[in-house]
Amino acid sequence: MNKWAIAIIVFTLILAGVVYAIYEKNDYDYDDAKKSYEIVNKWELPLELNEISGIHWMGNEQIACVQDEEGIIFIYDLSASKIVKQYKFAENGDYEAMAFLNNEFWIAESNGKLFNIKSLDGTEKEAEVTELEFEYRNNIEGLAANKDGDLWLAVKEKNLDNSSGYRGIYSFNPETKILNSDPVVKIQYDDPKFEVLKTKNPRKLIRPSGLAFSPLTGELHVLDAEFQKILIINASGKIKELYLLDPAEFAQPEGICFSPTGRLFIANESLGGPANITEIKIN
């Protein structure tokens, strides 16, 4: 190896070190955080669920799953560690979130379309579709049903009116078919809870990938796959707690749900390993 090759290698290593040092200074490092949860159990998923995006607890140790490429609801049995049922509700699309309201499934596509599946019993059929005032640029990735019978939708990218300074969560009434254009929750970028992330970049502060209400407290839990974390939103719409998730354990967290007793499950897309469903307990 000649001296020029050695010089190039040395220069590259120095440059990489400088870039890494800047990153360490200006971004959060999970290793510096206090771990606020423990993993209770973990299930590796089959290839059909590599792109898992939304989950819902069905009871009897079963979880309903949707993935972001196929219009199919998969029922995954935790005890048997396998898919036990499939129900096709639409053609291929970009399905990002799932909710369950009044014994009916609701699936959100990233462009804001809502698919209503009345039942998984009987023969498969096309779901009823409601087109909301969202577009692909809004990128819907969170959906949850609240106690008042409304569906809450989280945008991952743009707010409905293009306003800045916060990330909006919107409310839709399935009975009246009315979407409230004013966010029911505004996650403010300047919230002090975000200081741990050591950044002002909105894309890194919060880009919701899932929503779920705790059956025990009623508080909204917002999952984020960008900087892996869970936000707990209180009744006033403020961040009550921010829990960082270890990227080594949650490479791409896209789905979140609770059991009625408060068991918390997070679904991870396949990224450097099999997709999985992980049950955690927040300390």
N, C-alpha and C positions, 0 to 999 in steps of 0.2 A: 504494500500500500504506500503510495507516494505521499509527500508532505501536503500536497493540495487536497487530496482526499481526506487526510487526517484533519486538516484545517476546516474543511466543510463540515465534517462530522462534529467537531468541537463547537463550531459556530451554531449548528442546528440544536445541539444539546443546551447551549447557553440560552438561545432564543426560546426554546421550549420551557426552560426553567423560569425565564422572565414572564412569559405568558401565564404559566401556572401560578406564579407568585401574585400577579395582578388579579387572577381569578380568585385566589384564596382570600385576597384582601377585600375584594369587592363583591363577593358572593358568600352565601352561608355555606358552612361545611357541616354536614350532619354529624360528623364525628365530634364536633364541639357541642352538640345538643345533648340534653338529658332525655334518655329514652322514656317515653310516656305511655308505652303500651307493652303488652306481651302477646305473643302468638299462641293461641290455644290449639289450633289445628289447621291443617293445610291439605287441600286436595288438588292434585294435578289433573288437568282436564284433557279430554281427547282432542284430536286435531280439528274436529268440527267446531270447537269453541276457541280456536286460537285467537279469534278477533272478538272475544266476549266484550260486551259493552254495557249491558244492563242486567240486573238481577232482582228477583223478588222471592221472599220466603213463602213457601207453599204449605208448610206444615209437614209432619211425618218425615222429617229429615230430608225434605226435597226442596230444591231451589229452581225456580223458573229463570231461564237465561235467554237473552237475545244477543246476537252478534251482528256487527255492523256491515255485513255483506249480504246475508240471506234473510228473507222475510219468513223466518221460522222461529217459533218458541220451542226451546229445548227444556225438558224437565230432567234435571240432574239429581240423582239420588246420592246423598252424602254417605249413607250407610253402605251402599253397594258400590260406590265410586264409579258410577256409569250413568249414561243417558238412558232413561227408561221410557221416554215418550217424546214425540216431535209433533208440532202442529204448524202447518204452513198457512200464513195469513196474507201474504203478499209476494210479489216478485222481488228479485234482488234489488237492494237499495243501500242506503247509508243509515242504518238504524242504530241510534246511539243511547237510548234510555228507555226504561220501563217503569210503569206504575200500575197499581191495582186499586180500583175504586168501585165500590158497590158491586163487588163480585165480578168485575169486568177488567180485562187488561187494556192498558193504553200504552202504545209504543210511539216514541217520538223519532222522526227522521231529522237529520241535521238541518234541513231546509225549513223545518217548522211544521211539516205535515204530522197530524196525529192519526194513528190507526187504532180503532176501537174493536177489540175482540170480545164478543159477548161470552163465549164459553169455549173451553178446549175439549168438551165432550162432543161426540158425534163426528160427522164428516168434516173435513177441512173446507174452508171457504174464504173468500176475500173479505178482509176487514172493512168496516165503514171508515171513510177517510174524511178528516176535517182539515182544510188548508187555512193555516193562520197567517198573520201578516208578517211572518219572518221570511228571510231568504237564506241562501247558503252562507252569505257573508256574516250573518249573525251566529251561525253554527250552534244549534241547540244540542247540548250534550247532557243536560240534567233534567229529570222529571220526577216529581213526587206528588202524592195526594195528601192534602192536609185534612184536619179533622172537620173542617167546614164543608167538605165536598168539592173543593177546587183543586185544580192541577197547577202546580208551580213548575215553571220552565226556566232553566238557566242558560244564558248565552255564554259561549266560550270566547267569542271574538267581539263583535260590534253590538252595542246597545241598539234598541229598536229605533231610537231617534238620533243615533250617531253621537250622543252626548258622551263626554269624557269625565274622568275623575272618579269613576266607580264602575263596578260590574253589576249589571242588573239581573234580577230574578223577577219573572212576570207571572201573573195569575190568570188562569183561564177557567171559566165556568162551563162545565160540560152540559148543563141543563139549558142555559141561555145561549150557548155557543159564542159568548163574548170574551174577548181577550182584553184585559186591562192594559192599555198602552203605557201607563205609569208603573214603574217597577214597584212591586210589593216589598222588595228588599233591595237596598243599594249597598253593596260591599265597597266601602270607601277605600281608595288607594292610600290615603294618608292615615289609615287606622294605625294606632301605636303597636298593635299586635304584629304588624308586618315588619317591624324594625329588626326582628331576628333574621330576616332574609337578606339584610344588608344590600338592598337594591331598591331603585325607584322605577324599574322597568315594569309597566303594567302587565306585560305578558308573563312575567315571572312572579308577580305578586299573587294573582289569582286568575286561573282559567278553569272554571268548573268542569269536571268530567262526570259528576254524579251528585244526586241529592237524595236524602232520606230523612224522615222525621223519626226521632226516638219515641217508641211507644211508652217509655217510662217518664220522660220529661216533656215531651212535645217539642223539644228544641230541634231546629233544622241543622242537619249535618251536611256540609258541603265538601265533597271530595275533589282534590286537585291532582292531576297527573303530570303537570308541568314541573313544579317544585313539590314533590310528593308530600301531601299534608291533608289534614282534616280540619275544617273550621266549624266551630259550633256557634250558631247564630241565636241570640236571645230574642225575647218577645219584641224588643224595640228595634230589631234589625241590626244591632251592633255585634261585632265579633266578641263572644264571651271567652272562647279559648281557641288556641291554635296549636295543633299537635303535628309535629313533623314525623314523617314516615321514612324509614331507612330505605334509600334507593336500592340497596342490595337485596332487600326483602320485598319491595314493591316497585318493580321496574316500570310498570305502566298501569296504575290503578284506574280503572274505568267504570266500575260498578260498585254500588254500596246498598246494603239493605239490613234491616233488623228482623229478628224473630219477635213475636209478641212479648216474650220474656226479657228482651233486651240484648240478646246475642247479636253481635255485630260482625257482618261479613263484607269482605272487599274482594272484588274480582279483578285480576290482572290479566291484561292481554299478553300473548306470547311475545317476548322480547329477550332474546338470548337464552331462552329456555321455554318449557311448556307453559301455557296459560294455566292459571290456578284460581281457586277460591280459597281465601285465607280468613279464618275466624280470629279476631283479636279481642282483647280486653284492655280498655283504656284505664290506666292506673290513676 
